[in-house]
Amino acid sequence: MPDRRDALVGYADWLSYGHAERADAWLARLDVNRPELDAFRAAPSPDAQPYVPRAADVATPAAHALAHTPSKLAGADADTALARARSSHGLNAFTWLADTPLAAQPGFLHRLPIAVKDLMKVTSAPFTAGSRTFEAMTSQEDAEVVARLRRHGAAVIGLTNLHELAYGITSDNPNFGRVVNPVARDRIPGGSSGGSAAAIAAGVVRAAVGTDTAGSIRIPAACCGIVGFKPSYDALPREGVLDLAPSLDHVGPMGRDVEDCAALFAAMLDLPSMPPWMRRDMQDVRIARLRGYLDAPLDADVRAAVDTAARQLANDGASIDDAHITGIELAPTIQLNTISPEATAVHLERLAQHGGVLGEDVRVRLEMGLFLPGAWYVKAQRLRTVLVRAIERAFEHADLLLCATLRTPAPRVGQTRIDIEGRAYPLHTAMTQLTLPFNLAGLPAIALPWSRSHDGVPISLQLVGRRGDDWRVLAAAQRLQALAPSRTDAVRS
């Protein structure tokens, strides 16, 4: 019998991919994900239809118990923001800056300066996705969400740096430099939308656009102490946005606060004006605090933050109960066997023709997708159907779900493993475990800063709603934000 190395080499040759010299890298990467792969093999395939993601219709904000949004956008100045961006080059937050802010039409965003993640088309701007494989491509049109933002008054000042091809969580980009976390410079900024989060946290812009496949909006928001909102699946169009894993990809807003995210979301929905959406309190709102896998292990400071937030929400009128989601511990292995084959399929030609110029971490992850059987993808989608049903059952007695965004505050730059309450995880595994279940389910989820750890690093909480209940999530998040300890100068300035 051939050993594992020979088997991988033989299979790669059969696929006409070759590159036998990379077999040790493939083995090392597969070993990183051995726990997920072993769990997947052990899980029986359920008697369920494979999951088919469906676009959500966003419910109109309920008319009762709502207040209008106070306008904070009129004073924003795009020229000033562009000047700040030019002076922030040490953060590596941008891949490109406009000569002058790109023209915006009159609208309720009041010429708000924004930054756009560099994997969305912006007319006459370069398109790189943080990679050298696009060969100086220039966009000839706007992505649909960018067009809507500009139509409602946003002024694009530049494109933000990211983890290459949006396939990672550190935003350590081999082509544009490592994005620096402005509020904790020795910690990672998160990814893949790290440049968008850094630009907001540094005070360059109030708001930016990101994408989220396993947490790529919420993870950098948590690391940098800002707000990141992943809407319901395909509530916002993805035309003109580079795919990573199409059944998991979401486009969404990032901002200094929930109000900024709500304003961008309204424009990205192409609404004619801001609807009334804010709650006066949390009276009659049922919140389930997620326990079990989503509550352990947690860093002590993170656990204290969730405890305090639950008490504050109860004091504001919410009813708080505990909830467990059956089978949620399989979410990482379902995600791995979904994102890996989908991402490899999206970038297969790129991998074959330009693999040598991809960053090593992204290249080996794309190569790993070559070795996962197609039957596993189908099994993963059957397991996903069962998991999504279990997550949705949590809403039978709750309007919203509450948990931490990350198990621990942002890890240090260069850290590859994280130890939490006696358990050790690879970096990527630890960072995505609490966010990825809601990509699998396509539910709206928001990350917002709550407090700081004992050594001054942001701690973030996550609220999740039913499919289409995006405005309910935003309204509850705005109330939670109002109840939080004082926010940092880096976020308020």
N, C-alpha and C positions, 0 to 999 in steps of 0.2 A: 504493500500500500504506500502511495506517495505521502510524504509529510505535508504539513499545512502549507509550507512555503512553496513546495513543488506544485501542490494543487492550485494555489493562487496563480502561480506563473503560467501553468497550463491553461487555466481558464481565461486569463488575460490574453494569452496567445490565440485561443479559440475565438475570442471576441475581436481579434485583430487589433487589440490595444497594445499588447507587448509590454515594454518597459520592465523587463524582468529585474533590472537593477533596483527597482523600487519595492521589491517584495518585502524587505525588512520593515519599510515604512508602513506598508499595508498591514502587516502582522501587528505592529505596535499600535496602530490606530484601532484595529479590531479588538485588541486586548483592552484598550481604554473603555470600550463599550461592552466588554464581556458580560458584566452584570445584566445589562438590558437584553443582550442576545440570549443569555442563558434563561432569563425570565420569559422571554418570548417563546423559546423552544418548549419550555415547561407548561406554558398556558394552553389549555385545550381550545381548539377553534370552536366558537359558539355557533349555535344554529340561528344565525341572524343574517340578514342581507348586508352586503358591504355598504359602508356609510357613503352617502352622496351629499356633499355640502350644498346648501341652498342659500340663496341670497335672502337677506332679511328686509322687510319693510319696517322702517323706523316709525314707531308710534308717535303721534302728535303729543306734545306735553299736555298732561291733564290740566283742565281749567281751574280746579280747586286748589287752594293752599299754595298758590304760586305768586311770585313777585317778579317784576320786570328787572332785567339786568341793568345795573348802572353802567353807563358808558365810561370806559377807561382808555379807549383807543384813540380818541381824537387828538391827544397831545403827542402821539408817537411821530417821530420824524425819520423818514427813510434815509435822507442824506447823512444825518447824525449816526444812524445805525451803520451805514456803510463805512463811515470814518472809523467807528469803533471796531468794525470787522477787520479793517486794514491794520489797525494797531494791535490786533490780538493774534498775530500770525504764530506766536509761540505756542498757542494751544493746538495748532493743526486742526482747527475745527472746520475749515473750509477747503474744498478742492478748487474752487473758482469763485471770484468776486466780479460783479458787474462793474463797468466803468461808471455808470450812473444807475440808480434804481430802475428796474424794468417797469415800463409804463403800466399804470393801473387805472381802471375806469372808476368813476365816482361810485361809491357804495358804502354799505354800513360798516365796513372795516376801516374807513377813514384813512386810506393810504397807509395802513399798518405795514411796517417793514417785516418781512418774513424771510426765512431761509428754507430751502427745499433740499431734501436728501438727494444726493447725487446718484440716483437710479430712477429718476423721473424726468421725463422730457420737459425742457424749458426752451422755448423758441430762441434760436440763435446762440444758445449756450452749449458748452461741451457736454458730452454724456460719457461718463467713465465707469460708473458703478464701483468706483474705487479700484479699478483694474486696468492693467496695460493691454488687455485683450480686445479693447474696443477701437484701437487705432485712430485716435483723434476724431471720433464721431461727433458731429454737431447736430443738434435736434432741429428739425424743421417745423415743429409744432409743439404746443404745450400738452402735457398729460391732462386728461379731463379734469382732475381735481385741481391742478394748477390753473387751468383756464377759468374754472369757477372762482377760485380765490382772487384772481386778478380782475375778473368781471365784477366782483363785489368789493373791490377797493384795495386789495393787498398789493404791496410793492415788493417784488422779489429782489433781494440784494445779493444773493449768492447761493451756491450749492455746497452742501455740507459733506464732510468726510464721513466714512463709514467703514465697517469691517468689509473687506473685499467681497463683492457680489452679495453682500448682506448675509454672509454665511459664517457668523461667529458672534461672540459676545464681548470681546475686548476692545474693538475698534483700533487695534494695533495694525495699521495699514502699511504694507511694505512699499507702497508707491507714493503716498502722501504723508507719511509719518504717523506716529502714535498720537491719537487724540488724547489731550491732557484734561483731566477732571479739574475744573476751576475751583471747586469747593473742597477738594481733598486731593492734592496733586500727587500724593504717593499712592493713590488708589485708582483702579481702572474706572473709566467713565461709563462702562457698559457698552453693549452693542446689540444689534448692529448700527442703530441710529445714534452712535456716540457723538458725532459732530453736531447734530441737531440739538442734543441735550446740552453739550458744552457751550454752544453759542447762546443758548437761553440762560444757563446758569452764570455765564460770564457777563450777562447784561448787554450783550450785543444786540439781540432781538428779544421781543416779548414772546414770540411764538415761531414755530417751525413745523414742518411736515416730516413724518417718518413712516416706516413700515414695520410690521410686527408679524413674525412667522412662528416664533416660539417664546416671544417676550421682547422683541427688538425695539419696541417703543417703551414698554414699562420698565425693563431692566435698566437702560440708561437714565430714564427718569428717576428711578430709585437711587442709582449711584450718584447722580448729580444734584439731587434734592429739588427736582422740579415735578411737574405734572405731566403724565403721558396717558392718552386715552386710545384704547383699541376699540373701535366700534364693532357692532355686529358684523358678521361675515358678509362682505360685498354690499354693505349698506352704502359704501362709497365706491365709485367705479375705479377699476385698476387699469383702464386703458392708458397706455403710455408709461406704465410703471413696469420695470423689469421684474419678471417672476423669479421666485426662488422655489417655492413649493406651492403650486396654485391652489390646492385645497386647504391650505393653512394661512396664506398670505392675507394681510389686512393693511389698508392705508389708514392713517389717523393723525390727529393733531397732537402737538406737544406745546406746553406753555409754562409761564411762570406760575400761573394759578389756574384753577378750574374755569374761571370766567374766560380766560384767553382760549382755552381748549374749546369751550362752548361756542365762542364767536367763530373760530375757524371751522368747527364742525357744521354750524349753520350755513356758512358760505360754501363749504364742500358739498353739502346737501343741495346747494343751489336754491336755498330759501330766499325770498325777496327781502326779508328783514329778520332781525333777531326775534324769536318768539318769547313770550313770557315763560320762564322755565324754572326759576329758583324757588326753593321751599323756604317757608318761614321757620319751620322746625321739623323734627322727625316724628311728629305725632302720627300714630296709626301706621307706621312703617315697620314691617316685620323683617328682622335681620337674623340670619343664621351665621353664627361663627363656626367656621369649618375646623373640625378637630381631626384627630387621627393623623394620617399621612401628611396632611396639609398644615399640621400644627406641631409636628415633632419629626426631626429635631429643629429647634430654633435657638439662635443666639439669645442669651439672657436679656440683652437690651431690646432685641426685637420682640421677644415674648412680652416684656413689660409694656412695650408700646401698644401691642394688640390688646392686652388686658385693659390699659387705660382708655384706649379708644372705645372699646365696648362699653365701659362704664359711662363715658361721656355721651355716647349715642343714647344710652338708656336714660340718662338725665335730660336729654333733649326730646324725649317722648317715644323713642323707638322701643319695641319689644325685642329682646335679645335671647335667642336660644342657641343651643349647640346642634350641629349637624355633622354626620359622617356620610361620606360618599363611598358606596361599595365599589371596590375594584379600582379606586383612584390610583393605587400604587402601581398599576400597569400603565399609567399614562406615559411615562418616559419611554418605555419600550414600544408602545404604539406609535408615539411621536417619531422615534428613531426609524422605525420601519415604514413611516410615511414620508417624512422629510427627506430621508436619504435617497430613496429611489426617485422621488419627484424632482429633487434638485439635480441629480445626475441626469435624468431625462431632459430637463430644461437646458443643461449646459453640456450635454454629451459632445456635440460638435466642437464647442469651445475647448473642452478638455482634450479632445483628440488632436486638435490643430494647434492649440496654444498652451497646453499644459505646462510647458517649460517656463512660461512667464507668469504663471499663477503663484501667489504666495503658497508656501509649503502647507500650511494648515488647511487652507481651502482646497488645494489640489488633492490632498490625501483624503479629505472628507468626500469629495466628488468621486474619487476612485473607489472608496469603500462601497458606494452605491452600486458599483458594477458587480459586487460579490453577494448581494442580498437577493435570494430567489424571488421571482415574480409571485410564486405561491404565497410567500411571506407577506407581500404587499396586500394581497387579497385577504389573508388571515387578519392582518392588522386592521383593515377596514371593517371586518366583521366584529373584531374586538372593540373598535371605535364606536360602532353602532350601539353596542351594549353599554359602553362607558358613557356616551352622550345621554342615553336614557337615564342612567343613574344620576348624572349631574343635574339633568332637568327635573328629576324627582325631588331634588333638594328644594325646589321652588314650590312644592305643593303646600308647604307651611312657611314660606318665606318669600319676601319680595326681592331681597338682596342677599348676597353672600359676602362675608368678610374674612379676610386672612391677610397675612403678610405678603408683600411683593417678593421679597427675597428671604431666604433662611438666615442670612447674615448681612451686615453692612458690606459695602463694596470691598472686595478683596484688594490686597496690595498689588501693585504692578509687578509682574513677573511670577506671581503666585500660581502654581499649577494644581494644587490640591487644597481643599478646605476641610478643616476638622470642626465639627459641631456636635456638642454633647456626646463626645466619644465616638462619633461616626465620621469616617473620612470619605470624601467624594472628589472625583475629578472636577476641575473648575467649572467646565461647561455644564456638567450634570447638576452641581449644586446651584448654579445661577438660574437654571430654567425650570426647576421642578415645580415651582408654585405658579408659574405663568403659563406654561405650555398646555395644561389641561383645557384652558379656555380658548386656545386656538383650535384644538381638536374639536371642541363643541361649537365654535363660532359665536361665542357669547360676548356681549359688551363688557369690557373690564377696564378699570382705571387705576393707575398708581399715583399716589399723592404723598408728599412728605408730611411726616407727623412730628418727628422729634430728631434728636441726635444721640449717637452712642456715647459711651463714657469717654471716648477719645475723639469726639467731635465729627463723626461721619454720619451723613443723613440716614434716617430710617424711614422706610416707606410702607404704607398700607395699601391694600388692594380691595376694591369693591367690584362685584360682578353682578350682572343682572340677567334677566331673561332675554332671549333673542328678540330684538326690536325695541327693548326697553332702554334705549341709549340715553334718552333725556332723563329718565328716572335715575339712572346711574349718575349722570352729571349733577343732577339736583342734590342727590344724597351726598355726593363727594364735596359739593360746595358747602353743605352744612358741616360735614366732617372737617373740612378745611377750617371753617370758622371756629370749631371747637378745639383745634390743635394748639399745642404750645406755640410760643412766638416763633415765627419763621425767621430764617437767617437773613442777615444783611445781603448776602450774595444773591438771594432769591428776590428780596424786596427792593433792592436798589434799582 
